[in-house]
Amino acid sequence: MPVFIWKGRTATGAVQTGELVADTQQDVFAALRARKIIPTSVRPKPKEVSLPFLRGGRLGTRDLSIFTRQFATMINAGLPLMQCLEIQTQQTDKPGFKRVLREIMDDVEGGATLAEALRKQKSTFSTLYVNMVEAGESGGALDVILVRLANYLEKAAALARKIRGAMIYPAMIIIVAVIAVAVILIVVIPVFSKLFAEFGAQLPLATRIVIGISDILRKYFWVLIILMIGVILAVRMIYNRDAGKLAIDRTLLRLPVMGDLVRKTAIARFSRTLATLLSSGVPILDALETTAKTSGNKVVENAVSAARVSISEGETIAGPLSREQVFPPMVVQMISIGEATGGLDDMLTKIADFYDAEVDAAVENLTSALEPIIMVFLGVVIGGIVISMYLPIFKIATIVGGGGP
């Protein structure tokens, strides 16, 4: 819908200006008269010209948590909402986010609530964020809700850093190993192949296999790259479908070591999200719907959706969760106790804190398990290539040594 810039006078003669979203100028005149403002000027707002790569308003979790923490501090200090948004707009150095904040200010100035303005910026603010802000506005505790949101985002960012940190070292080793093996097969092995061809003798089977792999890589290198890209794209296409995502997520949960980390991460995220929403006053059905959408795992999403149906029918959350393998009995029992005692949000917070610590242990276990596996794999692959190349040399040396005086 178009945006109109208006100027008018109140009954006391004070001049006011602002912006309104409406279909036509007549709608703006009607809206202003309803607010007892006599419009003197209404014109369409000119469109901003910006470069495409600067239009993205999406923030990382860490940046969003900093923004939320600062916003909460200013609201708690008693600053008006528009002044808080103006300060945040002036101090951000991200053009895309600055544009988003300007649009939020325009919407709020036009009469929308903060939650309604945030809901329009779906690429920047999640459903969880909007629902919590809406609960804070309706309950008159926006600063408290923003502090909880900041805490939640900071813990979510810390959890993501742990997972990335666990993956960086093994990933770097694997990348370096793949490059090293590729260089050996594509550059080094052909030199040995030419050398052995001059002798004209039958090469050992291991040597012939390695030379054959080297020839395939050199002749069909680009074909293999295209094939790998095709496999990656195919997996992504499958993962974008509900059935494929469910199958892949269920498989990840069953993997040794890695599955333990995935499970504990999913439980920590589920517990923290639901606890934050419930403690902020979001209705339980809305909280469960948001938690399901932000779970990041299809198995957890299905379980939470089933729990939402169970709650709507007058049953408990614990029942559907107990039927999914992702939730250990201890977690289900603690949730059941929380429901029975009326302290579900506190119990979920305790579960989240516990599993945050468990994620640390799972990360260490994964790193400890991957290091020897990767080293043994590299030793077998590179050692096997080296030995296969030296076998003909040993054979030639034996023949020459046996034929001597």
C-alpha positions as CSV (number, residue, x, y, z in Angstrom):
1,M,0.0,0.0,0.0
2,P,1.2,3.6,-0.7
3,V,2.5,5.8,2.0
4,F,1.3,9.4,2.3
5,I,3.0,12.3,4.1
6,W,0.5,14.6,5.7
7,K,0.4,17.9,7.5
8,G,-2.5,19.3,9.5
9,R,-3.7,21.3,12.5
10,T,-5.4,20.2,15.7
11,A,-8.4,21.9,17.3
12,T,-6.0,24.0,19.4
13,G,-4.2,25.2,16.2
14,A,-1.0,23.1,16.7
15,V,0.7,22.0,13.6
16,Q,1.4,18.2,13.2
17,T,3.0,16.1,10.5
18,G,3.3,12.4,9.9
19,E,2.9,9.5,7.5
20,L,0.0,7.2,6.9
21,V,-0.4,4.0,5.0
22,A,-3.6,4.1,2.9
23,D,-5.1,3.2,-0.4
24,T,-6.0,6.8,-1.5
25,Q,-5.6,10.4,-0.3
26,Q,-9.3,10.4,0.6
27,D,-8.7,7.6,3.1
28,V,-5.9,9.7,4.7
29,F,-8.3,12.7,5.0
30,A,-10.9,10.5,6.6
31,A,-8.3,9.0,9.0
32,L,-7.1,12.5,10.0
33,R,-10.6,13.8,10.6
34,A,-11.3,10.8,12.8
35,R,-8.3,11.9,14.9
36,K,-9.7,15.5,15.0
37,I,-6.9,16.8,12.8
38,I,-7.7,19.2,10.0
39,P,-5.4,18.2,7.0
40,T,-3.7,21.0,5.1
41,S,-1.4,18.9,2.9
42,V,-1.4,15.2,1.9
43,R,1.0,13.9,-0.7
44,P,2.5,10.5,-1.7
45,K,5.8,9.8,-0.1
46,P,8.6,9.6,-2.7
47,K,10.1,6.2,-3.2
48,E,13.7,5.8,-1.9
49,V,16.4,4.8,-4.4
50,S,18.8,2.3,-2.9
51,L,21.2,-0.3,-4.2
52,P,19.9,-3.9,-4.1
53,F,22.7,-5.2,-2.0
54,L,22.0,-2.6,0.7
55,R,18.3,-3.4,1.1
56,G,18.7,-6.5,3.2
57,G,17.6,-5.8,6.8
58,R,18.4,-9.2,8.2
59,L,20.6,-9.1,11.3
60,G,22.7,-11.8,12.9
61,T,21.5,-13.2,16.3
62,R,24.3,-11.3,18.0
63,D,23.5,-7.9,16.4
64,L,19.8,-8.4,17.1
65,S,20.5,-9.2,20.8
66,I,22.6,-6.0,21.1
67,F,19.9,-4.0,19.5
68,T,17.3,-5.5,21.9
69,R,19.4,-5.0,25.0
70,Q,19.9,-1.3,24.1
71,F,16.3,-0.9,23.3
72,A,15.3,-2.4,26.6
73,T,17.7,-0.1,28.5
74,M,16.2,3.0,26.8
75,I,12.6,1.9,27.4
76,N,13.4,1.2,31.0
77,A,14.9,4.7,31.4
78,G,11.6,6.2,30.4
79,L,12.4,7.4,26.9
80,P,9.5,7.6,24.5
81,L,9.2,4.8,22.0
82,M,9.8,7.1,18.9
83,Q,12.9,8.6,20.5
84,C,14.3,5.1,21.2
85,L,13.8,4.1,17.6
86,E,15.3,7.4,16.4
87,I,18.4,6.8,18.5
88,Q,18.8,3.2,17.3
89,T,18.4,4.4,13.7
90,Q,21.1,7.0,14.1
91,Q,23.6,4.7,15.7
92,T,23.3,1.7,13.4
93,D,25.9,1.4,10.7
94,K,24.0,-1.2,8.7
95,P,22.1,0.6,5.8
96,G,19.6,-2.2,5.4
97,F,18.7,-2.2,9.1
98,K,18.6,1.6,9.2
99,R,15.9,1.4,6.4
100,V,14.0,-1.2,8.4
101,L,14.0,1.0,11.5
102,R,12.8,4.0,9.5
103,E,9.9,2.0,8.2
104,I,9.0,0.9,11.7
105,M,9.1,4.5,12.9
106,D,6.8,5.5,10.0
107,D,4.3,2.7,10.9
108,V,4.3,3.6,14.6
109,E,3.9,7.3,13.9
110,G,1.0,6.3,11.6
111,G,-0.8,4.7,14.6
112,A,0.4,1.1,14.5
113,T,1.7,-0.7,17.6
114,L,5.3,-1.7,17.8
115,A,4.4,-5.3,17.3
116,E,2.4,-4.6,14.2
117,A,5.3,-2.6,12.8
118,L,7.7,-5.4,13.5
119,R,5.4,-8.0,12.0
120,K,5.8,-6.2,8.6
121,Q,9.6,-6.8,8.8
122,K,9.6,-10.6,8.6
123,S,13.1,-10.8,7.2
124,T,14.5,-9.1,10.3
125,F,12.2,-10.0,13.2
126,S,11.0,-13.5,13.8
127,T,7.5,-14.6,14.8
128,L,8.9,-15.3,18.3
129,Y,10.2,-11.8,18.6
130,V,7.0,-10.2,17.4
131,N,4.8,-12.3,19.7
132,M,6.9,-11.4,22.8
133,V,6.8,-7.7,22.0
134,E,3.1,-7.9,21.5
135,A,2.7,-9.6,24.9
136,G,4.9,-7.0,26.4
137,E,2.9,-4.1,25.0
138,S,-0.5,-5.6,26.0
139,G,0.8,-6.3,29.5
140,G,2.6,-2.9,30.0
141,A,5.9,-4.6,30.5
142,L,7.7,-4.0,27.3
143,D,11.1,-3.3,28.9
144,V,10.9,-6.5,30.9
145,I,10.0,-8.5,27.8
146,L,12.9,-6.9,25.8
147,V,15.3,-7.9,28.5
148,R,14.1,-11.5,28.3
149,L,14.3,-11.4,24.6
150,A,17.9,-10.1,24.8
151,N,18.8,-12.9,27.2
152,Y,17.2,-15.4,25.0
153,L,19.0,-14.1,21.9
154,E,22.4,-14.0,23.7
155,K,22.0,-17.6,24.8
156,A,20.9,-18.7,21.3
157,A,24.0,-16.9,19.9
158,A,26.2,-18.6,22.4
159,L,24.7,-22.0,21.6
160,A,25.3,-21.4,17.8
161,R,28.9,-20.4,18.5
162,K,29.5,-23.6,20.4
163,I,28.2,-25.7,17.5
164,R,30.2,-23.7,14.9
165,G,33.3,-23.9,17.1
166,A,33.0,-27.7,17.3
167,M,32.7,-28.0,13.5
168,I,35.5,-25.5,12.4
169,Y,38.5,-27.7,13.4
170,P,37.3,-31.0,11.9
171,A,36.1,-29.1,8.8
172,M,39.4,-27.4,8.3
173,I,41.3,-30.7,8.6
174,I,39.0,-32.4,6.1
175,I,39.3,-29.5,3.6
176,V,43.1,-29.5,3.9
177,A,43.2,-33.3,3.6
178,V,41.0,-33.3,0.5
179,I,43.2,-30.7,-1.1
180,A,46.4,-32.6,-0.2
181,V,45.0,-35.9,-1.6
182,A,43.8,-34.2,-4.8
183,V,47.2,-32.6,-5.4
184,I,48.9,-36.0,-4.8
185,L,46.6,-37.8,-7.2
186,I,46.5,-35.1,-9.9
187,V,50.1,-33.8,-9.8
188,V,52.4,-36.3,-8.1
189,I,51.0,-39.6,-9.2
190,P,51.3,-38.9,-13.0
191,V,55.0,-38.4,-12.5
192,F,55.4,-41.9,-11.0
193,S,53.1,-43.3,-13.6
194,K,55.4,-42.1,-16.4
195,L,58.4,-43.4,-14.6
196,F,56.9,-46.9,-14.1
197,A,55.7,-47.0,-17.8
198,E,59.4,-46.9,-18.9
199,F,60.1,-50.2,-17.1
200,G,57.3,-52.0,-18.9
201,A,56.9,-54.4,-16.0
202,Q,53.6,-55.5,-14.5
203,L,52.7,-53.1,-11.6
204,P,51.2,-54.3,-8.3
205,L,47.4,-54.2,-8.0
206,A,47.5,-51.4,-5.4
207,T,49.7,-49.2,-7.7
208,R,47.4,-49.8,-10.7
209,I,44.3,-48.8,-8.6
210,V,45.9,-45.6,-7.5
211,I,47.1,-44.7,-11.0
212,G,43.6,-45.5,-12.3
213,I,42.0,-43.1,-9.7
214,S,44.5,-40.5,-10.7
215,D,43.7,-40.8,-14.4
216,I,39.9,-40.6,-13.7
217,L,40.4,-37.4,-11.6
218,R,42.6,-35.8,-14.3
219,K,40.2,-36.6,-17.1
220,Y,36.9,-36.1,-15.4
221,F,37.8,-33.5,-12.8
222,W,35.1,-31.0,-13.8
223,V,32.5,-33.8,-14.2
224,L,33.1,-34.8,-10.6
225,I,32.8,-31.2,-9.4
226,I,29.5,-30.9,-11.3
227,L,28.3,-34.2,-9.8
228,M,29.1,-33.0,-6.3
229,I,27.3,-29.8,-6.8
230,G,24.3,-31.7,-8.2
231,V,24.3,-34.0,-5.1
232,I,24.4,-31.0,-2.8
233,L,21.5,-29.3,-4.7
234,A,19.5,-32.5,-4.7
235,V,19.9,-32.9,-0.9
236,R,18.8,-29.3,-0.4
237,M,15.8,-29.9,-2.6
238,I,14.9,-33.0,-0.6
239,Y,15.5,-31.1,2.7
240,N,13.1,-28.3,1.6
241,R,10.2,-30.8,1.5
242,D,8.6,-31.8,4.7
243,A,9.0,-35.6,4.2
244,G,12.7,-35.2,3.2
245,K,13.4,-32.9,6.1
246,L,11.8,-35.3,8.5
247,A,13.8,-38.2,7.1
248,I,17.1,-36.3,7.3
249,D,16.5,-34.8,10.7
250,R,15.5,-38.3,12.1
251,T,18.7,-39.8,10.5
252,L,20.8,-37.1,12.1
253,L,19.3,-37.9,15.5
254,R,20.4,-41.5,15.1
255,L,24.0,-40.9,14.2
256,P,26.6,-41.9,16.8
257,V,28.1,-38.9,18.7
258,M,26.7,-36.4,16.3
259,G,23.1,-37.5,17.0
260,D,23.7,-36.8,20.7
261,L,24.8,-33.2,20.0
262,V,21.8,-32.6,17.6
263,R,19.4,-34.0,20.2
264,K,20.7,-31.9,23.1
265,T,20.9,-28.8,21.0
266,A,17.2,-29.3,19.9
267,I,16.0,-29.8,23.5
268,A,17.9,-26.8,24.7
269,R,16.5,-24.6,21.9
270,F,12.9,-25.9,22.5
271,S,13.0,-25.5,26.2
272,R,14.5,-22.0,26.1
273,T,12.1,-20.7,23.4
274,L,9.0,-22.1,25.1
275,A,10.1,-20.9,28.6
276,T,10.8,-17.4,27.3
277,L,7.4,-17.2,25.5
278,L,5.4,-18.5,28.5
279,S,7.2,-16.3,31.0
280,S,6.4,-13.3,28.8
281,G,2.7,-13.9,28.9
282,V,2.2,-15.4,25.4
283,P,-0.8,-17.8,25.4
284,I,0.4,-21.4,25.5
285,L,-1.2,-22.4,22.1
286,D,0.5,-19.4,20.4
287,A,3.8,-20.2,22.3
288,L,3.7,-23.8,21.1
289,E,3.0,-22.8,17.5
290,T,6.0,-20.4,17.5
291,T,8.2,-22.9,19.2
292,A,7.4,-25.5,16.6
293,K,8.2,-23.1,13.8
294,T,11.6,-22.1,15.3
295,S,12.7,-25.5,16.5
296,G,15.1,-26.1,13.6
297,N,14.3,-29.9,13.6
298,K,11.4,-31.5,11.9
299,V,11.1,-34.3,14.5
300,V,10.9,-31.7,17.3
301,E,8.5,-29.6,15.3
302,N,6.1,-32.5,14.8
303,A,6.2,-33.4,18.5
304,V,5.5,-29.8,19.5
305,S,2.7,-29.5,17.0
306,A,1.2,-32.7,18.4
307,A,1.5,-31.2,21.9
308,R,-0.4,-28.1,20.7
309,V,-3.2,-30.3,19.5
310,S,-3.2,-32.2,22.8
311,I,-3.4,-28.9,24.8
312,S,-6.3,-27.6,22.6
313,E,-8.2,-30.8,23.4
314,G,-7.7,-30.4,27.1
315,E,-4.8,-32.8,27.6
316,T,-1.1,-32.3,28.6
317,I,2.1,-31.3,26.7
318,A,4.1,-34.2,28.2
319,G,2.0,-37.0,26.5
320,P,2.9,-36.3,22.9
321,L,6.5,-35.5,23.7
322,S,7.0,-38.8,25.4
323,R,6.2,-40.6,22.1
324,E,9.1,-38.9,20.3
325,Q,12.6,-40.4,20.7
326,V,14.2,-37.0,20.8
327,F,12.9,-36.2,24.3
328,P,14.5,-38.3,27.1
329,P,12.2,-39.5,29.9
330,M,13.8,-37.1,32.3
331,V,12.7,-34.1,30.2
332,V,9.2,-35.4,29.8
333,Q,8.9,-36.0,33.6
334,M,10.2,-32.5,34.4
335,I,7.7,-31.0,31.9
336,S,4.9,-33.1,33.5
337,I,5.8,-31.8,36.9
338,G,5.9,-28.3,35.7
339,E,2.4,-28.6,34.2
340,A,1.1,-30.2,37.5
341,T,2.6,-27.5,39.7
342,G,1.8,-24.5,37.5
343,G,5.5,-23.6,37.1
344,L,6.1,-24.9,33.5
345,D,8.1,-21.9,32.4
346,D,10.5,-22.2,35.4
347,M,10.9,-25.9,34.8
348,L,11.6,-25.4,31.1
349,T,14.3,-22.8,32.0
350,K,16.0,-25.3,34.3
351,I,15.9,-27.9,31.4
352,A,17.4,-25.3,29.0
353,D,20.2,-24.4,31.5
354,F,20.9,-28.1,32.1
355,Y,21.1,-28.9,28.4
356,D,23.2,-25.9,27.6
357,A,25.8,-27.4,29.8
358,E,25.2,-30.8,28.2
359,V,25.8,-29.3,24.8
360,D,29.2,-28.2,26.0
361,A,30.0,-31.8,27.0
362,A,28.6,-33.1,23.7
363,V,30.8,-30.6,21.7
364,E,33.9,-31.8,23.5
365,N,32.9,-35.5,22.9
366,L,32.3,-34.8,19.2
367,T,35.7,-33.1,18.8
368,S,37.4,-35.8,20.8
369,A,35.8,-38.5,18.7
370,L,36.4,-36.8,15.3
371,E,40.1,-36.0,15.8
372,P,41.3,-39.7,15.9
373,I,38.9,-40.8,13.2
374,I,40.1,-38.1,10.9
375,M,43.8,-38.8,11.7
376,V,43.4,-42.5,11.1
377,F,41.5,-41.9,7.9
378,L,44.2,-39.5,6.6
379,G,46.9,-42.0,7.7
380,V,45.2,-44.8,5.8
381,V,44.5,-42.8,2.6
382,I,47.8,-40.9,2.3
383,G,49.9,-43.8,3.7
384,G,48.1,-46.2,1.3
385,I,48.9,-43.9,-1.7
386,V,52.6,-43.6,-0.7
387,I,53.0,-47.3,-0.1
388,S,51.3,-48.2,-3.4
389,M,53.8,-45.9,-5.2
390,Y,56.8,-47.4,-3.6
391,L,55.8,-51.0,-4.1
392,P,57.1,-51.0,-7.7
393,I,60.3,-49.3,-6.6
394,F,60.9,-52.0,-3.9
395,K,60.2,-54.7,-6.6
396,I,62.7,-53.2,-9.0
397,A,65.3,-52.9,-6.2
398,T,64.8,-56.5,-5.3
399,I,65.2,-57.6,-9.0
400,V,68.3,-55.5,-9.4
401,G,69.8,-56.7,-6.1
402,G,69.1,-60.3,-7.0
403,G,70.8,-60.1,-10.4
404,G,74.0,-58.6,-9.0
405,P,77.3,-60.5,-8.6
